[in-house]
Amino acid sequence: MKIYLDGQLVPRDEAKVSVFDHGFLYGDGVFEGIRVYNGRIFRLDAHLERLWRCAKAIMLEPPMSKAEFGRAIEETVIANAMPNGYVRAIFSRGPGDLGLDPRKCSKPTTVVIADTIKLYPPAVYEHGMECVTVSTRRSRPDVLSPAIKSLNYLNHILAKIECNRAGVPECIMLNDRGLVAECSADNVFIYARDYSGRAELRTPPITAGSLEGITRDAVMQIAAELGIQPSMLRSWRAAQNGMPSRALAGLAATNGQVASPADLASENAKLRRELERTRMERDVLKKAIGIFAEVPR
Ligand SMILES: Cc1ncc(COP(=O)(O)O)c(C=O)c1O
């Protein structure tokens, strides 16, 4: 495996970062998780945009242009001969001293890892999964903006620990006002029908404390193309069926808090039929080919 580290592709064992790097000491940095399907990098431009936005939010000056970093990501994917997988692209604040002042860090560390990752067992994608609502809340925007995809994921890790203790693979995180924000590291969708039987896909607004997910955006776009109305989720109680989404996980269905297992099975079947093309690993990739950045060979 080859890792991109500060401008060079190096063997995995040589990809070493200083213990004085503030990414390691303080979680000071930003990152992206990007899927690769059939040799194509999923919405690379959108991921680069978000990375640059997040870097700006923490006043980190990327050491290269978006185009250069895009090429570095493509080169890493190619070097690892990885037609399907996952890319982790990182800007950390870089090496400094033991104080937290970022001005002591003269140059950000740049890392790209291309690897495979399995989040949920395959059965979960077919049959759904159990989910708990955890007590750990998403951080308030004036404490630590949930829009910043920073290297500090403790908020999510604490939620994940609650999942582990409950023996379930995923959870719902609320914001400080008690509204549904997202899952442990995924956006969440509710598939519901209104009184006239019209299918709707609801998701919490970004202002509820969810990350502006790139998969979220793709799902809403595709749902609209399928004639399923995407709308903003106001109340979890309106939910019948949930579906976490993120680049890392693909899409999976959950019974959330309100659906019985029988409801879940039938809702899942409906959901899968109607949203078949939203399954990232399948036809939708071919259909929506225009939204992918092509990896040069
Ligand atoms: C907190 C959080 N929410 C949502 C997502 C999903 O975002 P995307 O679809 O852009 O991967 C992620 C992805 O890692 C995440 O960390």
The ligand as an ORCA input file, in Angstrom:
! r2SCAN-3c Opt
* xyz 0 1
  C     -20.665     13.488     11.214
  C     -20.913     13.027      9.817
  N     -22.132     13.216      9.277
  C     -22.405     12.822      8.024
  C     -21.457     12.199      7.245
  C     -21.773     11.800      5.840
  O     -21.158     12.696      4.953
  P     -20.744     12.287      3.465
  O     -21.961     11.784      2.809
  O     -20.260     13.575      2.878
  O     -19.705     11.247      3.599
  C     -20.176     11.986      7.765
  C     -19.146     11.319      6.972
  O     -18.120     10.879      7.415
  C     -19.903     12.399      9.081
  O     -18.698     12.201      9.624
*
